[in-house]
Amino acid sequence: MTRIQDHQGSFATTTDLHGANGKDSVSLTISGRFERTRGSCVITSTGNYTVTGGTGAFANATGSGIIATELDECAGTATGTYTGTISQPNSG
């Protein structure tokens, strides 16, 4: 994952999500905003993603959606959801 963020709360990320078989992956570009509540260990992020391709079963995939994540730096935990659509890759 590569993430670039500014001091104004904006970020841009590129990442690959890999399947359990080690051969299939989906590539995403993500942009959005992050916030930390003053005095809190928790950072939340919201934004949008675009599917930019993939490998194996996801070669030529396209799609888009939204993200919502939460990072608790004190507990060392992170959770997140990606909601959206992905094309039927390799469909023609």
Helices and strands as residue ranges (DSSP letters): E 2-5, E 10-18, E 25-36, E 42-55, G 56-58, E 63-72, E 77-86
